[in-house]
Structure formats: C-alpha cells, structure tokens
Amino acid sequence: MKKKPFYPLFVALTFLMASHTTTMEAQSAMATKDLSEISALKNLQIKEPVIPNHSVKLTDFGAVSGGQVLNTKAFADAIEALTQKGGGKLIIPAGIWLTGPIILKSNLELHAETGALIKFSTDKDLYPIIKTDFEGLNTYRCISPVYGKNLENVAFTGKGVWDGSGEVWRLVKKSKLTEGQWKDLVASGGILNEKKDVWYPSEQYKMATESADQNVRSDLKTKEDFQSIRDFLRPVMVSIQNSKNVLFDGPVFQNSPAWNIHPLLIENLIVRNVTVRNPWFSQNGDGLDVESCKNVLVENSSFDVGDDAICIKSGKDKDGRDRGIPCENVIVRNNVVYHGHGGVTVGSEMSGGVKNLYVTNCTFMGTDVGLRFKSTRGRGGVVENIYISDINMIDIPSQAISFDLYYGGKSIAETLAEGGNTISSKAMPVNEETPQFKNIVMKNITIAGAAQAVFLQGLPEMNLENISISNLLVKADKGVTIIDGNGIKISDAKFDIKESNVFTIYNVKNSALKNVEINSTSPKAITIDGAACQNIDLTSSNLSKKTFIGETVPKKAVKF
C-alpha cells in the first residue's frame, strides 16, 4: 500500500464548557454556538498505516483454494516472510481459502482481492483459549479468527470477504427463525433448552450459559476453569488490541461467532468503505465495537447485523473503571445501517468514559433503534461532548432515539415486549458506580416512522444533563418520554404522532419545549408529573391548552 498523507478530521463539538453547568442559559449556549468557532479537535489528524513496499501471494506458500484444504500454515508462513523483510502486503487471490486463526504482525497489509473468500474453520480445537477482554471484562476466551496485539501499522484492504463461520458458535432463539429454518437447525445437531425455544451448539455450551453474566463467566478464574466450557467461549471475529495505526478499507466482514470487528485500545483507527453483516438473528452479532480507542474515523460503510451496528465502548464495571481509558475523538459519518439493535450505540460498557463523539450524515433503515445510549447502575463512567447531526431514520421498530439507564442486556424491542422500560423514582447513593450522560446535542433529525420517537431516561440520583434536540421532524406511533432529566431542550420540532399523548414528562427540571408543533388536540397531549419538576418552559410553543399538570408538580414549576 502506498504511503498516504494524514487523514484530516474536522471534529465538530458544541459543548466545551464547565462540566457542572446545569442552567438553561448555558445549555442553550451549548446548542447554538457556531461549530467552527469552538472545534477543539479542528486540527486532529489520524495517521494511516504505512506499509513497506514488499508483497507476496498466499499461493506462493502452498495455499490451496477450494475450501477443503486448511491453509493456516500458508497464512502464517506468508506473514512471517513479510515480517522478515520488515513488513508488506499479503495478496489473497480470488478463491475459497479455508484457514484457522490468522495471527497478525506489525507493518502488514492483508489484501483480499475481489472474489477472495477467507473462510475460518468450524473446528473449534483450532482456537485455543487465551486471556483477553470480552464485553468489557477481563476474562478468557477462544482466540479470535483474526488476532493481533501490540502492533503498529496494520491494514485490511481489497474487496474480498472474511467469514467467521459463526453458525457453529452461536445459540439461536426459535422466535427469530421461520418454522422451516428452526426445523433444519434442530435436525443439524446441538441441544435444546427445556422449553425447546433455544438451540445450543452443545450440552457444554448450554450448561455454561446457565451460570453466565450475560456472556461471561465471572465466577471462573483460571485458564483451567475455562477449559471445561471452551465451547461456550465464542470469540469476536477480528480482535486487534493495544495497537496503533489500523485501517479497514474495502472488504466484507461477516458471520462472526460473537462481535464482528473489535478494535480495543487502538490509537489512530480508520474504518471506511467496508460492509459488515451478520444474520439478523445472530446473538451478540455486533458490527463494529470501538472500545477505549483514540482518534477514530468510521465512514462510508454499511452494516446489517444481529445486534448493535456501530458501538462505542470503554469497558464494563470495575474492570472498565480500573482500565480508565475512554473512547475519545471519534467521527462516524456517511454510513448506512439496516437491521441492528442500534444504529450508533454508546454503551452499555462505558465505564471508562466516552467523550468527543461526532456522528453525522447517517441513515438508519429498519434498525431497531437509531441512536442508542445505554448503561446501568454499577457501570460508572461519564459520556459527554456528543454532537449528532443530519440523521435520517425510517421504519424504526422501537425507539428512534433512546437513552436507557436501566439497561438489562436486552434489545429495546425485547424490553417493550415485556412491558416497557423501567421507571423508578427511588434515588440511590452517587458513587464511582454511577453512570453519567451529559452535554449532548442532536440536530437535523428526521424520523419517518417509528414505534416511539424519543425516550430520554436518566437516573433519579444522576439525571441526563444538557441534552438538546433541534430541527426535528417526526412521524411515529408514540411521541416523547422524558424522565429524570436536567437541562433538556427540544426546539424547532414538528410531531405527527398517532397517540393523543405526545409528551410524557416526569421529574424534569430546567428544561424547555421551544417552537414545538404537535398534531394532537387532546388536553393531555402533554402530561407533566413528578415532585422534582421545576423550571419547565413552554412559553414559545402555545401549548397551555394541551398540557395536563399532575398534582405532585410544584406550583409555578411550569411556565406558559
């Protein structure tokens, strides 16, 4: 790969202010400042990998196409030959190349040509257990099909396909398949749970799941302990850790055992022009999980996956707080997301913090949730300085914009099917385990069909703080729910909502609806309740005849 100049990033941030600002005046200033005047990262540049001018072909090392011969040694020998020369490009020609794990080295470009399919073996014995990180926790896992650590200058290029053979690793829920698909899956082997509505690859997998914290066994400590459940330890497909200058440009990544692409602790990461896909029913089949990375660009790519699509993370609970490294300086632009639990998601593993995230010009089509922010008590961490603009969503099955601080490991669709989001007025003590979301601006958002337009929910002890949504055009079944928020502003917005109630506001303070149009004529189009309400400004929206104020709301808390 030829040496390329630094890739300029012009990060737009509208909220560089004191972290404890809570007044409406400051919140308004945050939303209206010109981006070019306060861009703290205006001169940020992301360094692309520089690959030495050497190249070899996979077939030079005895590789055999056809998907029948294991080419693990050919990959290893080719990479070692390039490493001995200081690095270079490994050309993977058109064909089907069956292989076990590929171990990356520094100064390496893997160039999969058009027509190339790198198919990872379904023989789990080829994937030894290693100490690693999974779902934000320090644990043991089977080694990833593509694995590298402590590297510099790594690139994936070309138009070829990388396939993780995830079908042999994942459990499958009956509700996510057709009757015929389920019948074929059960006939293929594996084992069912007692209700016969979940398929597991093996009895070992099933037994391991019963004692797991979501997908991690926190009760096991040693490598020997984990050996007894190795079938359960499905890896992410591409794992690159603690490295610098990593590029993904062009290929297709698909069918991963767990997450698809997982950059962890990467400085200078570029993901562009890639296609990331998984079966829509794939458990934990995330697209791209950017964790504790610094200086990141994700652009011009498409995602169609079984879980969250573009995910921003920084570790989970104590392990994440002990690491203490945020995900920061991230640009996400010009991407399309089809199926997925979230188009762009922050969390729920955000215990190290997330800051300086800019999302723009993205389209979500049929994605369960468009913009998804999630966490829960116990995480800790601060998510701040988020700017989102020019987002188009259509046919969103649940919440187009969602902030859920009671996340329990399920998709929003599953949560709604079980009765909806948790609502609690009981405050807990604030400590290092309390998550915080603040200073977030969204503008120029179009929602053309959703079960619910906006769901904003903080914690009683730690409200969502300084959230601004402007230039919002909505057509949805349900409108907006705001719970435990401080400094929430929705302005220049038009709502076409099926239900007569458009806004439900509970325990909200220092907030405003400004120039908001709603189609409902109900006297309860807007309902406001909760003893913690104060300083809610509706003066500019002519909503007094459409607003119902509950008995617990303090007098003069709402202004018309």
C-alpha positions as CSV (number, residue, x, y, z in Angstrom):
1,M,0.0,0.0,0.0
2,K,1.4,3.4,-1.0
3,K,2.2,5.8,1.8
4,K,-0.7,8.2,2.2
5,P,-0.9,11.6,3.9
6,F,-2.5,12.1,7.2
7,Y,-6.3,11.9,7.0
8,P,-7.7,15.2,8.3
9,L,-10.7,15.2,10.7
10,F,-12.7,18.2,11.5
11,V,-14.4,17.3,14.7
12,A,-17.5,19.4,15.4
13,L,-18.2,19.9,19.1
14,T,-20.6,22.4,20.5
15,F,-20.2,21.9,24.2
16,L,-16.8,22.8,25.6
17,M,-17.9,24.2,28.9
18,A,-17.8,23.6,32.6
19,S,-18.8,20.0,33.3
20,H,-21.3,21.0,36.0
21,T,-23.2,23.6,34.1
22,T,-26.9,23.0,34.5
23,T,-28.7,26.2,33.8
24,M,-31.0,26.5,30.8
25,E,-29.0,29.6,29.6
26,A,-25.7,27.6,29.4
27,Q,-27.5,24.7,27.8
28,S,-28.9,26.9,25.2
29,A,-25.5,28.4,24.5
30,M,-24.1,25.0,24.1
31,A,-26.6,24.2,21.4
32,T,-26.2,27.4,19.4
33,K,-22.5,28.2,19.2
34,D,-21.1,28.0,15.8
35,L,-19.2,24.7,15.4
36,S,-16.2,26.1,13.6
37,E,-15.5,28.6,16.4
38,I,-15.2,26.0,19.2
39,S,-13.9,22.9,17.5
40,A,-11.4,21.6,20.0
41,L,-10.2,18.9,17.6
42,K,-10.2,21.0,14.4
43,N,-6.7,20.1,13.6
44,L,-6.8,16.5,14.6
45,Q,-5.2,14.2,12.1
46,I,-5.4,10.4,12.0
47,K,-2.3,8.6,10.9
48,E,-2.8,5.9,8.4
49,P,-0.7,2.8,8.4
50,V,2.5,2.9,6.4
51,I,3.2,-0.4,4.8
52,P,6.6,-1.3,3.3
53,N,6.7,-1.9,-0.5
54,H,7.0,-5.6,-0.4
55,S,4.3,-8.1,-1.5
56,V,3.8,-11.8,-1.7
57,K,0.9,-14.0,-2.8
58,L,-0.7,-16.6,-0.5
59,T,-0.3,-19.2,-3.2
60,D,3.4,-18.7,-3.0
61,F,3.4,-20.6,0.3
62,G,1.4,-23.6,-0.7
63,A,-2.1,-22.4,-0.2
64,V,-4.8,-24.4,-1.9
65,S,-8.2,-22.9,-2.9
66,G,-11.5,-24.7,-2.8
67,G,-12.5,-24.6,0.9
68,Q,-11.3,-28.2,1.6
69,V,-7.6,-27.8,2.5
70,L,-6.7,-26.0,5.7
71,N,-4.3,-23.1,4.9
72,T,-3.4,-21.9,8.4
73,K,0.3,-22.7,7.8
74,A,0.3,-20.9,4.4
75,F,-1.0,-17.7,6.1
76,A,1.5,-17.9,8.9
77,D,4.4,-18.6,6.6
78,A,3.5,-15.7,4.3
79,I,3.1,-13.3,7.2
80,E,6.4,-14.4,8.7
81,A,8.2,-14.0,5.3
82,L,6.9,-10.4,5.1
83,T,7.9,-9.8,8.7
84,Q,11.4,-10.9,8.0
85,K,11.5,-8.1,5.3
86,G,10.2,-5.5,7.7
87,G,6.6,-6.0,6.5
88,G,4.5,-5.7,3.4
89,K,1.3,-6.8,1.5
90,L,-0.1,-10.3,1.6
91,I,-2.2,-10.7,-1.5
92,I,-5.1,-13.2,-1.2
93,P,-6.3,-14.1,-4.7
94,A,-9.8,-15.0,-5.8
95,G,-10.8,-18.4,-4.4
96,I,-12.1,-20.0,-1.2
97,W,-9.4,-20.1,1.4
98,L,-10.1,-22.3,4.5
99,T,-8.0,-21.5,7.5
100,G,-7.7,-21.5,11.2
101,P,-6.7,-18.4,13.2
102,I,-4.6,-15.7,11.5
103,I,-2.1,-14.0,13.8
104,L,-1.3,-10.5,12.7
105,K,2.1,-8.8,12.8
106,S,3.2,-5.2,12.5
107,N,3.6,-3.5,9.2
108,L,1.2,-5.9,7.5
109,E,-1.5,-5.4,4.9
110,L,-3.9,-8.2,4.2
111,H,-5.3,-7.5,0.7
112,A,-8.2,-9.8,-0.2
113,E,-8.8,-9.4,-3.9
114,T,-12.3,-9.4,-5.5
115,G,-13.6,-12.9,-5.4
116,A,-11.5,-14.0,-2.4
117,L,-13.4,-15.7,0.5
118,I,-11.4,-16.3,3.6
119,K,-13.5,-18.9,5.4
120,F,-12.5,-19.7,9.0
121,S,-12.6,-23.4,10.0
122,T,-15.5,-24.7,12.1
123,D,-13.1,-26.9,14.1
124,K,-13.1,-25.3,17.5
125,D,-10.0,-27.1,18.5
126,L,-8.0,-24.8,16.3
127,Y,-8.9,-21.8,18.5
128,P,-7.0,-22.1,21.9
129,I,-8.2,-20.3,25.0
130,I,-6.3,-17.1,25.7
131,K,-6.5,-14.3,28.3
132,T,-8.3,-11.4,26.7
133,D,-11.2,-8.9,27.0
134,F,-14.8,-9.7,26.1
135,E,-17.8,-7.5,26.6
136,G,-15.7,-5.1,28.6
137,L,-14.4,-7.6,31.1
138,N,-11.0,-9.2,31.7
139,T,-11.6,-12.9,31.0
140,Y,-10.6,-15.9,29.0
141,R,-11.9,-16.6,25.5
142,C,-11.1,-18.7,22.4
143,I,-8.7,-16.8,20.3
144,S,-10.2,-14.8,17.5
145,P,-10.1,-15.9,13.9
146,V,-8.1,-12.8,13.2
147,Y,-6.0,-11.7,16.2
148,G,-3.3,-9.2,16.9
149,K,-1.8,-7.4,19.9
150,N,0.8,-4.7,20.5
151,L,1.1,-3.9,16.8
152,E,1.7,-0.9,14.6
153,N,0.6,-0.4,11.0
154,V,-2.0,-3.0,10.1
155,A,-4.4,-2.8,7.1
156,F,-7.2,-4.8,5.6
157,T,-7.8,-3.8,2.0
158,G,-9.4,-5.2,-1.2
159,K,-13.0,-6.3,-1.9
160,G,-12.8,-9.8,-0.6
161,V,-14.9,-11.5,2.1
162,W,-13.9,-12.5,5.6
163,D,-16.3,-15.1,7.0
164,G,-16.1,-16.2,10.7
165,S,-18.3,-19.4,10.4
166,G,-20.3,-18.1,13.3
167,E,-23.1,-20.6,12.8
168,V,-21.2,-23.3,14.8
169,W,-20.6,-21.0,17.7
170,R,-23.8,-19.1,18.5
171,L,-27.0,-20.1,20.3
172,V,-30.2,-19.4,18.4
173,K,-33.7,-18.4,19.6
174,K,-36.7,-20.1,18.0
175,S,-38.6,-16.9,17.8
176,K,-36.1,-15.5,15.4
177,L,-36.4,-18.2,12.8
178,T,-39.1,-19.4,10.5
179,E,-40.6,-22.8,11.2
180,G,-38.6,-24.4,8.4
181,Q,-35.4,-22.8,9.5
182,W,-35.9,-23.9,13.1
183,K,-36.6,-27.5,12.0
184,D,-33.5,-27.6,9.9
185,L,-31.4,-26.2,12.7
186,V,-32.6,-28.7,15.3
187,A,-32.0,-31.5,12.8
188,S,-28.4,-30.4,12.3
189,G,-27.5,-31.4,15.9
190,G,-27.0,-29.4,19.1
191,I,-29.3,-29.4,22.0
192,L,-32.5,-27.5,23.1
193,N,-33.4,-26.0,26.4
194,E,-36.3,-27.3,28.5
195,K,-38.8,-25.0,26.8
196,K,-37.4,-26.1,23.5
197,D,-37.2,-22.5,22.3
198,V,-33.5,-22.0,22.4
199,W,-30.9,-24.1,20.4
200,Y,-27.4,-24.5,21.7
201,P,-24.4,-25.9,19.8
202,S,-23.7,-28.4,22.6
203,E,-24.6,-29.5,26.1
204,Q,-21.4,-27.9,27.4
205,Y,-22.5,-24.6,25.9
206,K,-25.9,-24.9,27.5
207,M,-24.5,-25.7,30.9
208,A,-22.1,-22.8,30.8
209,T,-24.8,-20.3,29.9
210,E,-26.8,-21.1,33.0
211,S,-24.2,-19.5,35.3
212,A,-23.1,-16.7,33.0
213,D,-23.3,-12.9,33.5
214,Q,-24.8,-12.4,30.1
215,N,-22.0,-14.0,28.1
216,V,-19.1,-14.0,30.6
217,R,-18.5,-16.5,33.4
218,S,-17.3,-14.1,36.1
219,D,-17.2,-17.0,38.7
220,L,-14.4,-18.8,36.9
221,K,-10.8,-17.5,37.5
222,T,-8.1,-19.7,36.0
223,K,-7.5,-20.8,32.4
224,E,-8.1,-24.4,33.6
225,D,-11.5,-23.4,34.9
226,F,-12.4,-22.1,31.5
227,Q,-11.2,-25.2,29.6
228,S,-14.2,-27.0,30.9
229,I,-16.6,-24.6,29.0
230,R,-14.4,-23.9,25.9
231,D,-17.4,-24.5,23.6
232,F,-19.1,-21.5,25.2
233,L,-16.2,-19.2,24.7
234,R,-17.1,-17.9,21.3
235,P,-14.7,-15.1,20.2
236,V,-15.1,-11.9,18.3
237,M,-14.1,-12.4,14.7
238,V,-11.4,-9.6,14.4
239,S,-9.6,-8.7,17.6
240,I,-6.8,-6.1,17.4
241,Q,-5.6,-4.8,20.8
242,N,-3.3,-2.2,22.2
243,S,-2.0,-1.1,18.8
244,K,-1.5,2.0,16.6
245,N,-2.4,2.9,13.0
246,V,-5.0,0.4,11.9
247,L,-7.0,0.6,8.7
248,F,-10.0,-1.3,7.4
249,D,-10.8,-0.2,3.8
250,G,-12.9,-2.2,1.3
251,P,-13.6,-5.8,2.5
252,V,-16.7,-7.5,3.7
253,F,-16.7,-8.9,7.2
254,Q,-19.5,-11.4,8.0
255,N,-20.9,-14.3,10.0
256,S,-18.9,-13.7,13.2
257,P,-19.0,-16.0,16.3
258,A,-19.7,-13.0,18.5
259,W,-18.9,-9.4,17.7
260,N,-17.6,-8.8,14.2
261,I,-14.8,-6.2,14.4
262,H,-13.4,-5.3,17.8
263,P,-10.7,-2.7,18.0
264,L,-9.5,-2.4,21.6
265,L,-7.1,0.3,22.8
266,I,-6.2,1.5,19.3
267,E,-4.8,4.9,18.6
268,N,-5.5,6.0,15.0
269,L,-8.2,3.8,13.7
270,I,-9.9,4.2,10.3
271,V,-12.8,2.1,9.1
272,R,-14.1,3.0,5.7
273,N,-15.8,1.5,2.7
274,V,-16.5,-1.7,4.5
275,T,-19.6,-3.9,4.5
276,V,-20.3,-5.6,7.9
277,R,-23.1,-8.1,8.1
278,N,-24.4,-10.9,10.2
279,P,-27.7,-12.9,10.2
280,W,-30.3,-10.7,11.8
281,F,-30.9,-13.5,14.5
282,S,-27.3,-13.8,15.5
283,Q,-26.9,-13.4,19.2
284,N,-24.4,-10.6,20.1
285,G,-23.7,-10.3,16.4
286,D,-22.5,-6.7,16.7
287,G,-21.0,-5.0,13.7
288,L,-18.1,-2.7,14.9
289,D,-17.3,-2.3,18.6
290,V,-14.8,0.5,19.1
291,E,-13.5,0.2,22.7
292,S,-11.2,2.6,24.5
293,C,-9.8,3.9,21.3
294,K,-8.5,7.3,20.5
295,N,-8.7,9.2,17.2
296,V,-11.2,7.2,15.1
297,L,-12.9,7.6,11.8
298,V,-15.8,5.4,10.7
299,E,-17.2,6.4,7.3
300,N,-18.8,5.3,4.0
301,S,-19.7,1.9,5.3
302,S,-22.8,-0.3,5.6
303,F,-24.0,-2.5,8.4
304,D,-26.6,-5.2,8.5
305,V,-26.2,-7.2,11.7
306,G,-27.8,-9.1,14.6
307,D,-27.1,-6.7,17.4
308,D,-25.8,-3.1,17.7
309,A,-24.1,-1.9,14.5
310,I,-21.6,0.9,15.3
311,C,-20.8,0.7,19.0
312,I,-18.7,3.0,21.2
313,K,-17.5,1.4,24.4
314,S,-14.8,1.6,27.1
315,G,-15.0,-1.4,29.5
316,K,-17.5,-2.7,31.9
317,D,-17.9,-2.0,35.6
318,K,-14.8,-2.4,37.8
319,D,-12.6,-3.8,35.0
320,G,-13.5,-0.8,32.8
321,R,-13.0,1.7,35.6
322,D,-9.7,0.2,36.5
323,R,-8.5,0.4,32.9
324,G,-9.7,4.0,33.0
325,I,-9.2,4.7,29.3
326,P,-12.1,6.5,27.5
327,C,-13.2,6.2,23.9
328,E,-12.5,9.6,22.6
329,N,-12.2,11.7,19.4
330,V,-14.5,9.7,17.2
331,I,-16.0,10.6,13.9
332,V,-18.9,8.5,12.5
333,R,-20.1,9.8,9.1
334,N,-21.8,8.8,5.9
335,N,-22.8,5.3,7.0
336,V,-26.0,3.2,6.4
337,V,-27.4,0.8,8.9
338,Y,-30.1,-1.7,8.0
339,H,-31.0,-4.3,10.6
340,G,-29.4,-3.9,14.0
341,H,-30.4,-3.3,17.6
342,G,-28.8,0.1,17.4
343,G,-27.6,2.2,14.5
344,V,-25.0,4.1,16.5
345,T,-24.8,3.0,20.1
346,V,-22.9,4.3,23.1
347,G,-22.6,1.7,25.9
348,S,-23.6,-0.2,27.7
349,E,-20.0,-0.9,28.6
350,M,-18.8,2.7,29.0
351,S,-17.2,2.5,32.5
352,G,-14.0,4.2,31.2
353,G,-16.0,7.1,29.7
354,V,-16.8,8.3,26.2
355,K,-16.1,11.8,25.0
356,N,-15.8,13.9,21.8
357,L,-18.0,11.8,19.5
358,Y,-19.3,13.3,16.3
359,V,-22.0,11.5,14.3
360,T,-23.2,13.0,11.0
361,N,-24.9,12.1,7.7
362,C,-26.0,8.6,8.7
363,T,-29.1,6.7,7.6
364,F,-30.9,4.0,9.6
365,M,-33.4,1.8,7.7
366,G,-35.4,-0.6,9.7
367,T,-32.9,-0.5,12.6
368,D,-34.5,-1.4,15.9
369,V,-33.2,1.8,17.5
370,G,-31.5,4.6,15.6
371,L,-29.4,6.5,18.2
372,R,-29.0,4.3,21.3
373,F,-27.4,5.3,24.6
374,K,-27.4,2.7,27.4
375,S,-26.0,2.0,30.7
376,T,-27.0,0.9,34.2
377,R,-26.1,1.4,37.8
378,G,-22.8,-0.3,38.6
379,R,-21.0,0.9,35.4
380,G,-19.7,4.3,36.4
381,G,-18.1,6.4,33.7
382,V,-19.0,9.7,32.0
383,V,-20.4,10.1,28.5
384,E,-20.0,13.7,27.4
385,N,-19.5,16.0,24.5
386,I,-21.5,14.2,21.9
387,Y,-22.6,16.0,18.7
388,I,-25.0,14.4,16.3
389,S,-26.4,16.0,13.1
390,D,-28.2,15.2,9.8
391,I,-29.6,11.8,10.7
392,N,-32.4,10.1,8.6
393,M,-34.4,7.2,10.0
394,I,-37.2,5.2,8.5
395,D,-39.3,2.3,9.8
396,I,-37.8,2.1,13.2
397,P,-39.5,-0.8,15.1
398,S,-39.0,0.6,18.6
399,Q,-37.4,3.9,19.8
400,A,-35.7,6.1,17.2
401,I,-33.7,8.0,19.9
402,S,-33.2,6.1,23.2
403,F,-31.5,6.8,26.5
404,D,-31.9,3.8,28.8
405,L,-30.0,4.0,32.2
406,Y,-31.7,0.7,33.4
407,Y,-30.2,-1.5,30.7
408,G,-30.5,-5.2,31.4
409,G,-28.9,-6.9,28.5
410,K,-31.9,-7.0,26.2
411,S,-32.8,-5.2,23.0
412,I,-35.3,-2.3,23.2
413,A,-37.8,-4.5,21.2
414,E,-37.5,-7.3,23.8
415,T,-37.9,-4.8,26.6
416,L,-41.0,-3.3,25.1
417,A,-42.5,-6.7,24.5
418,E,-42.0,-7.5,28.2
419,G,-43.9,-4.3,29.3
420,G,-41.7,-1.4,28.6
421,N,-38.8,0.5,30.2
422,T,-38.2,0.6,33.9
423,I,-39.5,3.7,35.7
424,S,-38.3,4.3,39.3
425,S,-38.3,7.4,41.5
426,K,-36.1,5.9,44.1
427,A,-32.7,7.5,44.2
428,M,-29.5,5.6,45.1
429,P,-26.3,7.0,46.5
430,V,-24.0,8.6,44.0
431,N,-20.5,6.9,43.8
432,E,-18.0,5.7,41.3
433,E,-20.5,3.2,40.0
434,T,-23.0,5.9,39.0
435,P,-23.0,6.4,35.2
436,Q,-23.4,9.9,33.8
437,F,-24.6,11.2,30.4
438,K,-24.3,15.0,29.7
439,N,-23.6,17.7,27.1
440,I,-25.2,16.0,24.1
441,V,-26.5,17.9,21.0
442,M,-28.6,16.5,18.2
443,K,-29.9,18.5,15.3
444,N,-31.4,18.0,11.8
445,I,-33.0,14.6,12.7
446,T,-35.8,13.1,10.5
447,I,-37.8,10.1,11.8
448,A,-40.1,8.8,9.1
449,G,-41.8,6.0,11.0
450,A,-41.1,4.6,14.5
451,A,-42.9,2.9,17.4
452,Q,-41.7,5.8,19.5
453,A,-39.8,8.9,18.5
454,V,-37.7,9.8,21.6
455,F,-37.2,8.1,25.0
456,L,-34.9,10.0,27.4
457,Q,-34.4,8.5,30.8
458,G,-31.8,9.3,33.4
459,L,-31.5,8.2,37.0
460,P,-33.1,10.0,39.9
461,E,-29.7,10.4,41.5
462,M,-27.9,11.3,38.2
463,N,-30.2,13.0,35.7
464,L,-29.5,13.2,32.0
465,E,-27.9,16.6,31.8
466,N,-27.9,19.2,29.0
467,I,-29.5,17.3,26.1
468,S,-30.5,19.4,23.2
469,I,-32.6,18.2,20.2
470,S,-33.4,20.7,17.4
471,N,-34.7,20.7,13.9
472,L,-36.6,17.5,14.5
473,L,-39.2,16.1,12.1
474,V,-41.2,13.1,13.4
475,K,-43.8,10.7,12.2
476,A,-44.3,7.9,14.8
477,D,-46.9,6.0,16.8
478,K,-45.7,7.4,20.2
479,G,-44.0,10.7,20.9
480,V,-41.5,11.7,23.6
481,T,-40.9,10.4,27.1
482,I,-38.6,12.4,29.3
483,I,-37.8,11.1,32.8
484,D,-35.2,12.4,35.3
485,G,-33.6,15.0,33.0
486,N,-32.0,18.3,33.8
487,G,-31.5,20.8,31.0
488,I,-33.5,19.0,28.3
489,K,-34.3,21.2,25.4
490,I,-36.4,20.3,22.3
491,S,-36.8,23.1,19.8
492,D,-37.9,23.7,16.2
493,A,-39.7,20.4,16.1
494,K,-42.8,19.0,14.4
495,F,-44.5,15.9,15.6
496,D,-47.1,13.8,13.7
497,I,-48.0,11.2,16.4
498,K,-50.7,8.6,16.3
499,E,-51.4,8.6,20.0
500,S,-53.2,11.6,21.5
501,N,-50.4,11.9,24.2
502,V,-47.3,13.3,22.6
503,F,-45.1,14.3,25.5
504,T,-44.8,12.5,28.9
505,I,-42.6,14.5,31.2
506,Y,-41.6,13.2,34.7
507,N,-39.3,14.7,37.3
508,V,-37.7,17.1,34.8
509,K,-36.1,20.5,35.6
510,N,-34.5,23.4,33.8
511,S,-35.9,22.3,30.5
512,A,-37.9,23.7,27.6
513,L,-40.0,22.9,24.5
514,K,-39.4,25.8,22.1
515,N,-41.2,26.2,18.8
516,V,-42.7,22.7,19.0
517,E,-45.7,21.7,16.9
518,I,-47.8,18.7,17.7
519,N,-50.8,17.3,15.8
520,S,-52.7,16.2,18.9
521,T,-55.6,18.4,20.1
522,S,-56.0,16.5,23.4
523,P,-56.0,18.4,26.7
524,K,-53.5,15.8,27.7
525,A,-51.2,15.9,24.7
526,I,-48.5,16.9,27.1
527,T,-48.5,15.4,30.6
528,I,-46.2,16.7,33.3
529,D,-45.8,14.9,36.6
530,G,-43.4,14.4,39.5
531,A,-42.5,16.3,42.6
532,A,-39.0,17.0,41.3
533,C,-40.2,19.1,38.4
534,Q,-39.1,22.7,38.2
535,N,-38.4,25.4,35.7
536,I,-40.1,23.8,32.7
537,D,-40.5,26.5,30.0
538,L,-43.4,26.1,27.4
539,T,-43.8,29.8,26.7
540,S,-42.9,29.7,23.0
541,S,-45.0,26.7,21.9
542,N,-48.6,27.8,22.7
543,L,-49.2,24.5,24.5
544,S,-51.1,25.6,27.6
545,K,-54.5,24.2,26.4
546,K,-52.9,20.9,25.6
547,T,-51.0,20.4,28.8
548,F,-52.0,18.4,31.9
549,I,-50.1,19.0,35.1
550,G,-50.2,16.4,37.8
551,E,-51.0,17.2,41.4
552,T,-47.5,16.4,42.6
553,V,-45.9,19.1,40.4
554,P,-44.8,22.1,42.5
555,K,-46.7,25.4,41.7
556,K,-45.1,27.6,39.2
557,A,-42.8,24.8,38.0
558,V,-44.3,25.1,34.5
559,K,-44.3,28.3,32.6
560,F,-46.7,29.0,29.7
